[in-house]
Amino acid sequence: AKMSKPDFALALAAGIGIGAVGVYLLTKRKAASTEEEIKTPGYLWKRPTLVNASVLNAHEVPKEEIEGGTAAKKLVEETTKSKCSDSSSHLSANHLATWQDDPESHPHWPRGKEERGTLVLNPMASKWPGMNFVNPNEKVIGHILLNDSKASTRSNALAGGTIRANACEYIYWNPSKVKAAMVTCGGLCPGLNSIIRGVTLCLWHDYGVRNIYGVTAGYNGLSNPAAHEMIELNPQIVDEIHMKGGSVLKAGRGGFDAPKICDTLRKLGINMLFVIGGDGTQYAGHLLFEEACKQKLLVSVVGVPKSIDNDVMFVDRTFGFNSAVTSAAEVIRNGWVEATSCHKGVGIVKLMGRDAGFVAAHAALASNLVDLCLIPEVSVALDDIKAYVDQTLAAKGTMVIVVAEGAMQEHVATGQKDASGHTVYGDIGVFLRDTLNKHLKPQGGRTFYIDPSYIIRSVAITPNDHIYCSRLANNAVHTAMRGYTGVCVGAIHNVIVILKSKLIASGKKQMKVSSSTWQTCVQMTCMPSSLSGVKPKPAK
């Protein structure tokens, strides 16, 4: 308003000129090829043709590189043949408002506002008026890499994206009518108490739920509640439990009986159950969801996947894993101290990892002291290990080896199964210790063997891991309040999402030898290809 006429005319002319340049550049870009190269100093980017977003939203995309052209056309053709309900983001069969319907009768999920029926205003909307709530249909894309060098190795299961967890402004359950319970199953893992605490506090403070129970002894406490008394939970009881390891609910194995558990839930009026455990526990949670659906028992069954080995499918990581790695790295340092205090000393540290080497590899990277890392995913020969030990001792005079408990089982196989049907693994740590001691003794060398065993899984949670547990716990509650059931919560691209429990239980995640984590571990330790599994590529 205070600008003089000449200044105003000059500003107007400048604006028109800038706009004209912008229109020219935009027109030029639109006219360019979709494979147009955009060059800047030291950087070259090719803009690919993308698959239509509606395809990603509605269906599973087959496992192919999404680069455009004929590939994009084929993707559209293939995805239109699949069922809507096959998509990882289509959860009509996992929502209490629609779980009795034919999933295909809801081609779009979540449903539009006009189809959602009567919903309850989230009490947090009144308690914190400025709070942001997620949209019910917010999705996280399953695959985020373009021109992916490892596209052929990736699973197709999440190509349809996933529904984002977190709190919505309108929810399915009336919190005043909620009676919640939680159960911890399987072995111990750092963070169990943090999850218990987080679920309790979110229910109590955010939703005003006053009937919260902790089930003791795992699923046994639900199948046979008379023998395992439940604990009534409130903020006072859970206030400091995250400061120690273990589970205040006494985690247990076995005892799963879906019909009996449904009887217990119905008898006690429990309509919200949080299941904290590994892939077996979550598969049981899926079976419980199916039984509840069969009996038309309205209950939200929401899982929080647990695995100290970090072998749960699809999620970035499981809670407790980082704490385990921190503890394991300290043990590796102890093994290094022993080895470096002896002539031709070899420290051997056995870490957890039945079928996956994530703990071993990450702890090796965290310690920066390891010369050889042996994981279940890579088969090795004893002669190659002995040769590398000799080579390392000749160069350094000392050595540190980390071995996952499931590695090299072909040398120590027991042929036995435990009560749960799992293979009983032989002790590879003791075998490796004895084998290398026999090999080194004539040279004047020896090994120092450390098996931290249950020490690592019983440690208290680390601060960063506790924050992650709090996120998972809060989102589990928000997901249940939204009416979902037969699902789990987990992080994908560091965003907490909702996943079908049967998807989580579909297998175990393993370390890929082509992954950047393993290849960095190989580079840091200088392991030869005969021990790393990273084979040289044939000459072109």
N, C-alpha and C positions, 0 to 999 in steps of 0.2 A: 504494500500500500504506500510505502514511503519512497519507492523507486522512481527516479525521474524518467521522463518519456524516452530520451535517448538510450538510457541504460536498459529500459524495458525492451526497446526494439532490438538492441544488441543481444540481450539474453534470449529473446524469442527466435532470432535468426540462428543463434548457436544451437538452440534446442532442435529446430527444424533440420539443421545440418546433421546433427548427431543421429536424429531419427532416420534420415535418409540413408546414412551410412549403415545403420543397423539393418534396415530393410534390405539393402543391397547384399549385405553379408549373409543374411538369413536366406534370401532367395538363392544365392550362390550355393549355400550349403545344401539346401533342399534339392538342388539340381545335381549335386555331386553323387557319385556312387555310394551305395551303402557300405562298401568296403573302403571308403575314403580314408586316406592316411592324414593324420593331423600331426605335424612335426613341431617339436619344440627342442631346445638344446638338450641333447642327451636322452631324449625320450621319443618313442614312436608308439602311437596308439592307433589301432585299427578298429573302427566302429562296426561291429557285426550286425547282421539282421537278426532280430529277436523273434521268438515264437510269440504269437498273439497272447496277450495276458489272460484272456478268457479261457484259453486252453489250460494254463497253469492253475487257474482258480478252480476249474470244475473237475479236472480229471488228473490221473496219474500220467506222467510223461515217461515214455520208454527211455531206457538207458542208452542215449546217444548224445553225441556232442551237439549242443545247441548253437550252431554256427550260421544258420540261415540257408537259403537256397532250397535244394531238394530235401535236405535234412529237416528243415522247418515244415515243408509240405507233408513229409512222411509223418512227422510228429502229430500234426493236426489230424491226419487220416487215422493213425493208430489210436489216439486218445479218444476220438469220438466213438470208438467201438467199446470202450470200457464202461463199467457202471459208475455212476456218480458216487455211490456209497463206497467204492473201492478206494477213493481218494483219502489220503491221510488227513485232509482238512474237512472231510464230510463226516460229521459226528451226530447225525440224527438218531442213529441207533444207540448212541451213548448219551442221550439227553432224556431226562425223566418225562419231559413233555411229549416226546415223540418215540420213545424206545419200543412201544408196542406197535408202531406203524411199520408199513413196508418202507424201508429206507429210500427206495426209488420213487416213492410218492412225494419226496422232498428233494427235488432236483438241485435246489440251491440251499447251501448251508453256510452260516446261520440263516434262518428265515427272516423275512422282512418284518418291520415293526408291526404291520397290520396282522401278521400271522402268529405273533408270539403270545397272544392271549394276555391274561391278567398277570402282571409282574409286580414285584414288591420293590419299593424304593429302598435303595441301600442306605442303612442308617448312617454310614460315613458321609453321605451327601449332606445330612443335617449337622453332623458333628464338625465336619470340616468343609464349609461351603465353597471354598476355593480349590478344593481338591480336583485333580484331573482324573477322569475315568476313561478306560480304554473302550473303544467301540467293540461291540460283540463280534463283529466280522473282521476284526484286525487279523491279518495273517503274516506269518514269517515264511519267506521263500526257502524251500529246502536246499536248493543248490544256488550258490551266489557267484560262482566263478564262470567267467566267459573264456572260451578257447582253452578249456581245462586240459592240462597235459596228462591228467590221470582220470579222465572222464570214464574210461572203460572199467576202472576198478571201483567205481562208486555205486552204492546201492540206489535203486530207483524208488525205494519205498516212500520217500518224503518229497518226491517231485511235485506232488500236488500242494505242497506247502503245509503249514500247520496253523491252527487257531492259537492266537496269543492268549496266554493266561492273564492274570492280574484282575483287578476289581472293575466291575461294570456298575453304572449308575442304577440299573434295575436288575434285580436278581430273582431267582426262582423260589428259593426257600424264604419263608417268614422266620427270621432268626429267633423270635420268641417261641417257636414250636420245634426248634432244633435240639436234638439230644445227640451229642457227638461222642465217638470213641476213637482211640488210636491204638495200634498194635505194632510192635517191633519184632521182626522175625529173622531167623538165621543167626549168623555169627555177629560178633561185635564189630564196630566200625567207629572211628572218630566222628563225632557230630550227631550221634543218635539223640543225645540229651538236648542238643541245640534244636533239632527238629521237633522234639516233644515240647520243648519250651515255646518255640515259635508258633506252633499250631495252637497251643493252649492260649497264649497271649493274644493272638489274632482273633480267635473265637470270642474271647472274653472282652477285650477292650474295643475291637473294631465292630463286632456284631452283637455284643451284649448277651452272648450265649452263656448260660450258667450251669448247664448240665454237661459236663465234660468228664470222660472216664478214660483211664489208662488200662488196657488189657494186659495182664501179666502172662508170661510163659508163651508168647507167640500165639499162633492159632489155637493152641491147646486151651487157652483161656476163653476162647469163644465157643469151641466145641464142647468143652466141659467146664463151664463157669463155676460149678459147685466146688471143684477142686482147686481153682485158681481165682482168688478174690481180686476183683477190679479195684483200682485206686481212683478216688475222686480227685480230679486235678483242678487247681486254681492258681492264680498268679503267685501266691505266697509259697506254694509247694514247689513250683518250677523256677522260682526266682534265680537261684544260684546253681542249678543242676548242670548248666553248660560249662561250669568251671572244672568239671571232672569227666573222665572218660567213661565208657560203658553205657548202660541203659538202666534208668531207674525202673523200667518196666520189666526187666529181666527177659531179654530176648530169648526165644526158644525155637527149636526146629520141630517139624512134623505137626501132627494134630489137626491137619486140615480136613474138614468134612463140611462141604457146602450146605447140604440140607440142615444139618445140626446148627451150623452158624446162623443160617437164616431164621431158624426157630429161636435162637438166643436173641438175635436182633429184634425180632417181632415181640418177644416176651418182655424185653427190657425197654422197648419203644425207641431203640436207637435208629436214627434215620440218616446218619452221616458217619462213615467209617474211613479212617485214614490208615493205609497199609504201608508200612515202612520196611523195605526189604529188597533183596536182589531179584534176578529174573525169575527164579522159581516162585518166590513170594508173589510177584506181580502176575505170573501166570495163574496162580491160585486166586488172586484177586479178580482176574478175568472170569474164571470159572464161577466165583461167587456172584459176580455181576450177572452172568448168564442164568444162574439158579434163581437169583432175585427177580430177574425179568420173567422167568418161567412162572414164578409164584406171584408175580405182580406185587412184589414187596418194594415199596418206594424207599429206596436208600441210595445215597450217593457214596459210591466206593471209589476213592481217589488214592492213588499210590504215589509214594516218593521213593524212586529207585535208589538202592543202596549197593555199593560194591567197593571194597577197599582196593580191588584190582583194577577198577575203572573199565570193566569189560561189559558194561551195559550198552546195548545197541542204541545208536542214533544220537544220544545226548553228548554234549561237549565233554562233560566230565561228571563224575558222581561225587557227592559230598563225602568228605573224609579222605579223599585221595591226596589232596595237597598236604594234609597233615601227616599222612603216612609217608609221603615223599620227604618231607622235612625231617621226620624222625629217622628214616632210612639213610638219609645223607649223613647224619651224625654218626650212625653206626659204621658207615663206609669210612669215615674219617678215623674211627677207632681202629679199623682193620688196616688202614694205611699207616698209622702210628706203629702198630705191631710189626708190619712188614718192613718198614724203613729202619727199624731198630735191630735188624738181624741181617747177617750176610746171606744173600740170596733168599730173602724172605718173600713169601707169596701170601698176601691176605686174601681170604675167600669169605665173602659175605653172601649168605642165602637170604633172599627176600621173597615176599609173597607174590603170587602170580601163577595160579594153576594153569590157566589156558592163555594168558596174555602177559606180555612183558612190559606193561606201562610203568609199573612201580620201579622195576629194575632200570629201565632206560632213563626215566626222569630223575631218579636218584643218582644215577651215574652222571647225568648232565649237571645236576645241582651240586654235586661234590667236586667235580672236575679232577678226580683223583684215580679214575678207573682206566685200566688198560684193556680189559676184556669183559664184555657184557653178554651173557648167555640167556636167551629168551626162548619160550616154547615155540615161537613161530619160525625159528631157524634151526634146522638140523645140522649138527656138526659131527666131525669124526674126532675121536680121542687123539689120534696121531697128529692131527692138525693143531689141537690144543697144546700138546706137549711141545711141538715144534715152535709155536708162537711164544710159549713160556720161556723156552731156551733163548729165543731171539731177544725177547724183552729183558731178561735177566742179563744177557751179555751186553746190552746197550745201557741199561739203567741200574742194574744190580738189585732191583726190587720190582714188585708187581702187585697190582690189586685186581681181583676178579670178582665180579658180581654175577650171581646166578639166580634166576627165578626158579621157584620151587617146581614148576611144571616143565622146565627145560630138560632135554636129553633123557626123557623118560624111557626111551627104547633101551637104555643101559641099565635101568633099575625097575622095570615094570614088575608089578606084584600080581597082576591078573585078578585082583580082588575088587569087590564093590562094597561100599558102606551101606548102612540101613536106608539111606535116601536114594540109593542106586548110583551114586557117584563113584567113579574109579578111585581106588586107594592108590595114591602115588607113592613111589619109592623115594627114599631120601637121597636126592641128587647131590646135596651138599656134602654129606658124609662120604659118598662114593667118590666125588671129585677130590676131596681132602685126602683120602687114602690112596687114590691113584697117583696124585701128584707127589705125595710124600714118598712113595715107592720110587717114583721117577727122579726126584730131586736128591734123595739121600746120598747116592754115590757122588754127587757133585758138591755135597756139603750144604745143600739148601733144605728148606722146610716150609710148611704152610702154617698159617694161623687162621683157624676156622671160627667164624662167628655166625650164630643163628639166632637173630633177635626174636623170631617166632611171634608169639602173641604180644610181645612188648609193643610192637608198632601199632597193632590194631586197638590197643587199650589206652593209648595216649589221649590227653585232652586235646580238644580242637584248637587249631591255630586261629588267629584273628580273622584272616581273609576267608578261611573256610567257614568260620562262624557266620560271617556276613552272607556267604552263599547259602548256608543252611537257613538263615532267616528269610531270604528271598524265596527259597523253595517252599518253606513252611507257609508263609503268607499266601503264596500263589496257589498252594494246595487248597487252602481254606476258601479263597476267592473262587476257585474252579468249582468246588463242591457247592458253594452258595449259588452259583449260576445254574445249578441243576445237572451238571455233568456227572456221569458215573461210568465205571469200567475204564477209567483213564488214569494216566500218570502225568506228573509235571516234570519237566526237565529243561535244561538250557540248550538252545540251538542258536549258534552265532551270538551267544551270551544274552539271548532273550528267552525268558521262561515261556514255554509253550505247553499246549495240551496234546498228549499222545495217547493213542489207544493202547491199553495194557497188553493186548495180544501182540501188538507190534514190538513193544519193549521185550516181551518174552519170546520173540521169534528166533533168538540165537544169542551168541556172545560176540562182542566186539574184540578184535585182535589187532595187534600192531602190524601195520603194513610195512614191508621192507622198503617200499617206495615212498613212505611218508617222510616229511621233512624232519620230524622228531628222530626217527631211527637213523636217517642218513646223517644228521648232525651228530648223533651219538657215535656212529661209525667213524666220522671224520675226527671227532675229539679223541677217541681211543686209539685211532690208527689201526683198527682191526683189519686183517686181510679179508678178501672176498670169501675165502673158504670158511670163515667164522662169522661173517656179517650177513651172508645171504644176498648181498648186493653184487650180483654178477656183472662183469664187464659186458657192455653191449657189443654185438658183433660188428665188425667193420662194414661200412656201407659201400 
